[in-house]
């Protein structure tokens, strides 16, 4: 009869706690809008995608490949990220251990003197272990045994927490992949910038030689009284101006080399490269595929997706806090006031088994705050996912437009350089025959030099655009 009453009260308590859990606050739910992604970039349904190429297939310059290989092994920021992945992996292990039973061993010794007129003291006073031998005072206590505790994961709170940890681990892996993509693109862009500056430096050296020769001609014409000292000084100033350009270019080369060295995790040293044919280098043929492939290829999009999945699980974990939890505690071992009695089984055998059911009834502010915070983070993750997808699409569209415009710009700039080269030859011939003013020669030389610099700059932008579109499409991490 008594046991039935106990069971009834336990049932009532469980029902009350479960009812309390069912009254968890309602939340405003939101899901990401994946259907808003356009079907194509330019009405093309070609699914061939350059992002699927491995970076060693996309970049064919052996010097650039060697630099990227070194960076993937030595870059400090990338190695820091790898350790963050390891931390996330251990978080999974910790979460898994929370829903498995915990078993440990315990050995201990202690001493206690209870008062004579206490429950324990009065029991000890009337207890004899053997006839004629009293219990020692104060009473020692020796114990040797195993104990276990286990929270029964009724509502899958602990399992969902582990799944969330798995999603965050996968998110950290995608974060590493996104870092690899950015690292490769940064090294490639800097490498092409070095090639462009080498070419510009060679152009400056050629123009210094041409202008120096022109200066010698002007000096001879002054001796023949065909020009004045003013012409000589203007030609000399032009030579000095061109010579001054090379120092700024050399400084930029040093800074760019050291930027690459930093990404490679090493101290400053020359960067191996071959820039002889940079002006004739052809950009990589790009296949953009369709926008939906960004969801598969872009590491940052997949990272945002994993974070969103983890945030959804966090809501379920936070909701489970409203429900009662069931815990089991057990122990078994040997216990006696004297070590020699530990082997006296079963008299020294000790065992316990305790189950507890607990849940919130009054003052749920803390768990409600956790619940609302988890929901806010989930909505935040949705916006972050949508923003990441939108940004990925816009990056691809911008780079595709950039590639098209740069191709046309290079063609027109190339024709401009040809026209100015011919103008320089004509101006020098006319000046030699006294049919053109020296200012026309100087102006034509300056414009020709500027146009050559602009042509190399455009070529560098073309090469950088092929790198940036590869990164925007999600290539480089595989």
C-alpha positions in Angstrom: 0.0 0.0 0.0 2.8 2.4 0.9 4.7 1.5 -2.3 1.6 2.3 -4.3 1.3 5.7 -2.8 4.9 6.4 -3.5 4.4 5.4 -7.1 1.4 7.6 -7.4 3.2 10.6 -6.1 6.1 10.0 -8.5 3.6 9.7 -11.4 2.0 12.9 -10.4 5.3 14.7 -10.2 6.4 13.4 -13.5 3.1 14.5 -15.2 3.4 18.0 -13.6 7.0 18.3 -14.8 6.1 17.1 -18.3 3.2 19.5 -18.5 5.4 22.3 -17.5 7.8 21.3 -20.2 5.1 21.3 -22.8 4.3 24.9 -22.0 7.6 26.1 -23.5 7.4 29.5 -25.1 6.4 29.6 -28.8 9.0 31.1 -31.2 8.8 32.9 -34.5 10.2 30.4 -37.0 12.1 31.3 -40.2 13.8 29.3 -42.9 16.4 30.4 -45.4 15.1 31.3 -48.9 17.1 29.1 -51.2 14.7 29.5 -54.2 15.7 33.1 -54.7 19.0 32.2 -56.3 18.9 33.1 -60.1 19.0 30.2 -62.5 22.0 31.5 -64.5 24.5 34.3 -64.8 23.9 35.3 -68.4 21.1 33.0 -69.6 23.6 30.2 -70.0 22.7 26.7 -68.7 26.2 25.2 -69.2 27.1 23.3 -66.0 30.9 23.1 -66.8 32.6 24.9 -63.9 36.2 25.9 -63.6 35.9 25.7 -59.8 36.1 21.9 -60.0 39.6 22.1 -61.3 42.3 21.4 -58.7 44.4 24.5 -58.1 47.5 22.7 -59.5 45.6 22.2 -62.7 44.3 25.8 -62.8 47.7 27.4 -62.2 50.4 26.0 -64.5 53.3 28.3 -63.7 55.8 26.0 -61.8 57.2 28.9 -59.7 53.7 29.9 -58.6 52.8 26.3 -57.8 55.9 25.9 -55.6 55.0 29.1 -53.7 51.4 27.9 -53.1 52.7 24.5 -51.9 55.1 26.2 -49.4 52.3 28.4 -48.1 49.9 25.5 -47.5 52.6 23.9 -45.3 54.0 26.9 -43.5 51.4 29.7 -43.3 50.9 30.5 -39.6 47.3 31.6 -39.9 46.3 28.4 -41.7 48.1 26.3 -39.0 46.2 28.2 -36.3 43.0 27.3 -38.1 44.0 23.7 -38.2 44.3 23.7 -34.4 40.9 25.3 -34.1 39.6 22.3 -36.1 41.3 20.0 -33.6 39.6 21.9 -30.8 36.2 21.4 -32.5 36.9 17.7 -32.9 37.6 17.4 -29.1 34.4 19.2 -28.4 32.5 16.4 -30.2 34.3 13.9 -28.0 33.3 15.8 -24.9 29.7 16.1 -26.0 29.6 12.3 -26.7 30.9 11.6 -23.3 28.0 13.5 -21.7 25.3 11.1 -22.7 27.3 7.9 -22.0 27.4 6.5 -18.5 30.4 7.7 -16.4 32.1 5.0 -14.4 35.0 5.6 -12.0 37.0 4.0 -9.2 37.2 5.3 -5.7 39.4 4.5 -2.7 39.3 6.5 0.5 40.0 6.6 4.2 38.6 8.8 6.9 37.9 9.2 10.5 34.8 10.5 12.3 33.7 11.0 16.0 30.0 11.2 16.4 28.4 12.6 19.5 27.1 10.1 22.0 23.5 11.5 22.0 23.2 11.5 18.2 21.5 9.0 16.0 24.9 7.8 14.7 26.5 7.9 18.1 23.8 6.0 19.9 23.9 3.3 17.2 27.7 3.0 17.5 27.4 2.6 21.3 25.1 -0.4 21.1 26.9 -2.1 18.3 29.5 -4.8 18.8 31.4 -6.3 16.0 32.6 -9.3 18.1 31.7 -10.4 21.7 33.8 -8.5 24.2 35.2 -6.1 21.6 33.8 -2.5 21.2 33.7 -0.4 18.2 36.8 1.8 18.1 36.5 5.5 18.8 36.8 7.7 16.9 35.4 5.5 14.1 37.6 5.1 11.0 36.2 4.4 7.6 37.8 2.7 4.7 36.1 2.3 1.3 37.1 0.7 -2.0 34.6 0.5 -4.9 33.3 1.7 -8.2 30.7 4.4 -8.8 28.7 5.4 -11.9 26.4 8.2 -12.9 24.2 8.6 -16.0 21.8 11.2 -17.2 19.2 9.3 -19.2 18.9 11.3 -22.5 15.1 11.1 -22.6 14.6 14.2 -24.8 17.8 13.8 -26.9 19.1 17.0 -25.4 22.7 15.6 -25.1 22.6 13.8 -28.5 21.4 17.0 -30.2 24.2 18.9 -28.4 26.7 16.4 -29.9 25.2 16.8 -33.4 25.5 20.6 -33.0 29.2 20.1 -32.1 29.6 17.9 -35.2 28.1 20.7 -37.4 30.4 23.2 -35.8 33.4 20.9 -36.5 32.3 20.7 -40.1 31.9 24.5 -40.2 35.5 24.9 -38.9 36.7 22.6 -41.7 34.9 24.7 -44.3 36.4 27.8 -42.7 39.8 26.3 -43.3 38.9 25.5 -46.9 37.8 29.1 -47.4 41.0 30.3 -45.9 43.0 28.1 -48.3 41.0 29.5 -51.2 41.8 33.1 -50.1 45.4 32.2 -49.4 46.0 30.8 -52.9 44.3 33.7 -54.6 46.3 36.3 -52.6 49.6 34.6 -53.5 48.6 34.3 -57.1 47.5 38.0 -57.3 50.8 39.1 -55.7 52.8 36.8 -58.0 51.2 38.4 -61.1 51.8 41.8 -59.6 55.5 41.0 -59.3 55.6 39.9 -63.0 53.9 43.1 -64.0 56.3 45.3 -62.1 59.3 43.4 -63.5 58.0 44.1 -67.0 57.4 47.8 -66.1 60.9 48.0 -64.8 62.3 46.6 -68.1 60.2 49.1 -70.0 61.7 51.9 -67.9 65.2 50.7 -68.6 64.5 50.6 -72.3 63.1 54.1 -72.3 66.0 55.4 -70.3 68.3 54.1 -73.0 66.2 55.6 -75.8 65.9 59.0 -74.0 69.6 59.0 -73.2 70.4 58.5 -76.9 67.9 61.3 -77.8 69.7 63.6 -75.2 73.0 63.0 -76.9 71.5 63.9 -80.3 70.1 67.1 -78.8 73.5 68.0 -77.4 75.1 67.6 -80.8 72.4 69.7 -82.4 73.0 72.4 -79.8 76.7 72.4 -80.7 75.6 72.9 -84.3 73.4 75.8 -83.1 70.3 74.0 -84.4 68.6 74.0 -80.9 69.0 76.0 -77.7 70.2 75.1 -74.2 66.5 74.9 -73.3 65.9 71.9 -75.4 69.0 70.2 -73.9 67.7 70.8 -70.3 64.2 69.6 -71.2 65.5 66.3 -72.6 67.8 65.9 -69.6 64.9 66.5 -67.2 62.9 63.8 -69.1 65.7 61.3 -68.6 65.9 62.1 -64.9 62.2 61.8 -64.5 62.2 58.3 -66.2 65.2 57.2 -64.1 63.3 58.2 -60.9 60.4 55.9 -61.8 62.5 52.8 -61.4 63.1 53.5 -57.7 59.4 53.5 -56.8 58.9 50.3 -58.8 61.8 48.6 -57.1 60.4 49.5 -53.7 57.0 48.1 -54.7 58.8 44.9 -55.8 60.4 44.5 -52.4 57.2 45.1 -50.6 55.3 42.6 -52.8 58.0 40.0 -52.4 57.9 40.3 -48.6 54.1 40.1 -48.6 54.4 36.8 -50.4 57.2 35.7 -48.0 54.9 36.5 -45.1 52.1 34.4 -46.5 54.7 31.6 -47.0 55.7 31.9 -43.3 59.3 32.7 -44.0 61.7 35.7 -43.7 62.4 38.0 -46.7 64.1 36.4 -49.6 63.9 36.7 -53.4 60.9 35.2 -55.1 61.7 32.9 -58.0 59.8 33.9 -61.1 60.0 34.3 -64.9 58.5 37.5 -66.2 60.0 37.5 -69.7 56.7 36.7 -71.4 54.3 38.4 -69.1 53.0 40.8 -71.8 52.0 37.9 -74.0 50.5 35.8 -71.2 47.0 34.6 -72.0 44.3 34.5 -69.2 42.8 31.2 -68.3 39.6 30.2 -70.0 36.7 30.5 -67.5 33.6 28.3 -67.2 31.2 29.8 -64.6 28.6 27.0 -64.6 25.3 27.9 -62.9 24.7 29.8 -59.7 23.2 26.8 -57.8 26.7 25.2 -57.9 27.9 27.9 -55.5 26.1 26.1 -52.8 28.4 23.1 -53.4 31.6 24.8 -54.4 31.9 27.8 -52.1 33.4 26.8 -48.7 32.0 30.0 -47.0 28.5 29.0 -48.2 28.9 25.5 -46.8 30.3 26.9 -43.6 27.3 29.2 -43.2 25.0 26.2 -43.9 26.7 24.1 -41.1 26.4 27.0 -38.7 22.7 27.2 -39.5 22.3 23.4 -38.9 24.1 23.8 -35.5 21.9 26.7 -34.6 18.7 24.7 -35.3 19.9 21.9 -33.0 20.8 24.5 -30.3 17.1 25.4 -30.2 16.1 21.8 -29.6 18.7 21.5 -26.9 17.4 24.7 -25.2 13.8 23.5 -25.5 14.7 20.3 -23.8 15.7 22.2 -20.7 12.0 22.8 -20.0 11.4 19.0 -19.7 12.3 17.0 -16.6 15.7 15.2 -16.6 16.3 11.7 -15.2 19.6 10.9 -13.5 20.9 7.6 -12.1 23.7 7.3 -9.6 25.0 3.9 -8.5 27.9 2.6 -6.4 29.2 -0.8 -5.4 32.3 -1.7 -3.3 33.7 -2.6 0.1 33.5 -0.5 3.2 34.6 -1.1 6.8 36.1 0.7 9.8 39.2 -1.5 9.6 41.0 -2.6 6.4 41.2 -6.2 7.5 37.4 -6.4 7.4 37.2 -5.3 3.7 37.6 -8.9 2.6 34.8 -10.1 4.8 32.2 -10.4 2.1 29.2 -10.0 2.1 29.2 -8.1 5.5 31.6 -5.4 4.1 29.7 -5.2 0.8 28.2 -1.7 0.1 25.9 -0.7 -2.8 23.7 2.2 -3.7 21.3 3.0 -6.5 19.6 6.4 -6.7 17.4 7.8 -9.3 16.3 11.4 -9.4 13.8 13.2 -11.6 14.1 17.0 -11.7 12.6 19.7 -13.8 11.8 23.4 -13.6 8.4 24.6 -12.2 8.9 28.2 -11.0 11.2 30.9 -12.1 12.2 29.7 -15.6 13.9 33.0 -16.5 17.3 31.5 -17.1 16.2 28.7 -19.4 13.7 31.0 -21.2 16.5 33.4 -21.8 18.7 30.6 -23.2 15.8 29.4 -25.4 15.1 32.9 -26.8 18.9 33.5 -27.3 19.2 30.2 -29.3 16.2 31.3 -31.4 17.8 34.7 -32.1 21.1 33.0 -33.0 19.2 30.7 -35.4 17.6 33.6 -37.2 20.9 35.4 -37.2 22.4 32.3 -38.9 19.7 32.3 -41.5 20.5 35.9 -42.4 24.2 35.1 -42.5 23.6 32.2 -44.8 21.4 34.3 -47.2 24.0 37.1 -47.1 26.8 34.7 -47.9 25.0 33.2 -50.9 24.1 36.7 -52.1 27.7 37.9 -51.8 29.0 34.8 -53.6 26.6 35.4 -56.5 27.5 39.1 -56.8 31.2 38.4 -56.7 30.9 36.0 -59.6 28.8 38.4 -61.6 31.2 41.3 -61.0 34.2 39.2 -62.0 32.6 37.9 -65.2 31.8 41.5 -66.1 35.3 42.5 -65.2 36.9 39.8 -67.4 34.8 40.9 -70.4 35.6 44.6 -70.0 39.3 44.0 -69.4 39.5 42.0 -72.6 38.1 44.9 -74.6 40.2 47.4 -72.7 43.4 45.5 -73.4 42.6 45.3 -77.1 42.1 49.1 -77.3 45.1 49.8 -75.1 47.3 47.6 -77.3 46.3 49.5 -80.4 47.0 52.8 -78.5 50.5 51.6 -77.6 51.2 50.7 -81.3 50.0 54.1 -82.4 52.2 55.9 -79.9 55.2 53.8 -80.8 54.8 54.8 -84.4 54.3 58.4 -83.3 57.5 58.3 -81.3 59.5 57.1 -84.4 57.9 59.8 -86.6 58.5 62.5 -84.0 62.2 61.6 -83.7 62.6 61.6 -87.5 60.9 64.9 -87.9 62.9 66.5 -85.1 66.1 65.3 -86.6 65.2 66.9 -89.9 64.1 70.1 -88.1 60.5 69.6 -89.1 59.1 69.1 -85.6 59.6 70.9 -82.3 61.4 69.2 -79.4 58.3 69.5 -77.3 56.5 67.2 -79.6 59.2 64.6 -79.2 59.1 64.9 -75.4 55.3 64.7 -75.3 55.1 61.7 -77.6 57.8 59.9 -75.6 56.0 60.5 -72.3 52.6 59.4 -73.7 54.2 56.3 -75.2 55.7 55.4 -71.8 52.5 56.0 -70.0 50.5 53.8 -72.4 53.0 50.9 -72.1 52.6 51.1 -68.3 48.8 51.1 -68.6 49.0 48.1 -71.0 51.0 46.1 -68.5 48.6 47.2 -65.7 45.7 46.0 -67.7 47.4 42.7 -68.3 48.0 42.3 -64.6 44.3 43.1 -63.9 43.3 40.4 -66.5 45.5 37.8 -64.7 44.1 38.9 -61.3 40.6 38.6 -62.7 41.2 35.0 -63.6 42.4 34.4 -60.1 39.4 36.2 -58.5 36.8 34.4 -60.6 38.4 31.1 -59.6 38.1 32.1 -55.9 34.6 33.5 -56.4 33.4 30.2 -58.0 34.7 28.3 -55.0 37.9 26.8 -56.5 41.2 26.3 -54.9 40.4 24.5 -51.6 40.4 21.0 -53.1 
